[in-house]
Amino acid sequence: MGPQLLLNVSSLQSLSAEEVDVLDSYYFVVNVPAQFVDILRLRGGEEIAKVVGKIRPIEETCWTVHYRILLSRALLSAKFRADEVHPEKEALRCWRSNQFATAEQVLSGRWRSMTCAIALEKWQQEMDFPTVCSLAELKPVVLAFCDSPAHQRENLQFLLAEAELLGSDSIPQLKSVVNRWVARGMPPLKKFAPYAYYCLTVLIGFYTALANGLIRVEETEWVDLEYLFYLPFCRVFSSDVAFHKQFAPIFLMEHQDFVEGDALKQDLARIHAHWRSVPETELQEYQRKLGNYPPILKHSITTRLWEKHIPPRPGVKARRKTWDEIRSHFHAAFADTPTAELLREFDEAIVEVRRARDCR
């Protein structure tokens, strides 16, 4: 399993079949709702089918629920369920069965909410966004605004509206959030609901950039912004959208990386060409030493990301060999006893764990 990767649709669309194979070998792709509305923006069923064919099977990837659900649960301190409903999974099944109209119907609610008009004028009447002169100074100014004790109640109100918890049918939830906040002594939102606080920084940053003329509405859409709400669930974000190149690095933390889509594509192609040129004996020797670690190529983005996020573990194969020798003695000693069945089940469990960790 490689670094968790969030990939926007246009970047995925540009990859060849060989590059997708390399991608799936060295990255753990995270699927988010924004990607599937992004797919709806493609022209025609043929283009959609090409992109859908590059998405790994549902059970082999990670899925997140919509950020508004994540946001509301963060504010409510609600637990997540194992049986979450993902309209995106159903849309994917429909696309793969050539039921394009049904997929659009499944995602129609998402499409309406993510292609709505940007409410800058509304929020300018209710909030005094800070003044900034460049994107370079945006983050510290936004963090100061979000952390200010004077803005905590106002910011909570802003988040409640964004989480759609201000409607008449959400009054019990609204009261629950406010009562919980007050009962805890009205702490900073950063401590009260960390994920909600992160969403706040992105939203305030976005509206501040708009209010100060640093970005223009026609240069982006809400669907592009929505990708940023899922950055906490990945180690790497890759996109070739101009808005993402400008805005995403502002909100990434030190342990995260942004990679331009074209650069990732070139790196995947380079790795594919490398493995094709390597003799089978050399490949087997490499895998014996480092397992599924990517090739150590100079200036390779994938190599650099693995070295940062998943350092190599030399000696793993040697330790496994020692363990296999120890295990063989146990199997021999208990071959004709009831314990033999337990040892067999234990071996099967180890194989499953190794497979899950991609440590073959």
Secondary structure, 3 states (H helix, E strand, C coil): CCCEEEECHHHHHHCCHHHHHHHHHHCEEEECHHHHHHHHCCCHHHHHHHHHCCCCCHHHCEECCCHHHHHHHHHHCCCCCCCCCCHHHHHHHHHHCCCHHHHHHHCHHHHHHHCCCCCHHHHHHHCCCCCCCCHHHHHHHHHHHHHCHHHHHHHHHHHHHHCCCCCHHHHHHHHHHHHHHHHCCCCCHHHHCHHHHHHHHHHHHHHHHHHCCCCCHHHCCHHHHHHHHHHHHCCEEEECCHHHHHHHHHHCCCCCEEEEHHHHHHHHHHHHHHHHHCCHHHHHHHHHHHCCCCCCCCCCHHHHHHHHHCCCCCCHHHHHHHHHHHHHHHHHHCCCCCHHHHHHHHHHHHHHHHHHCCCC
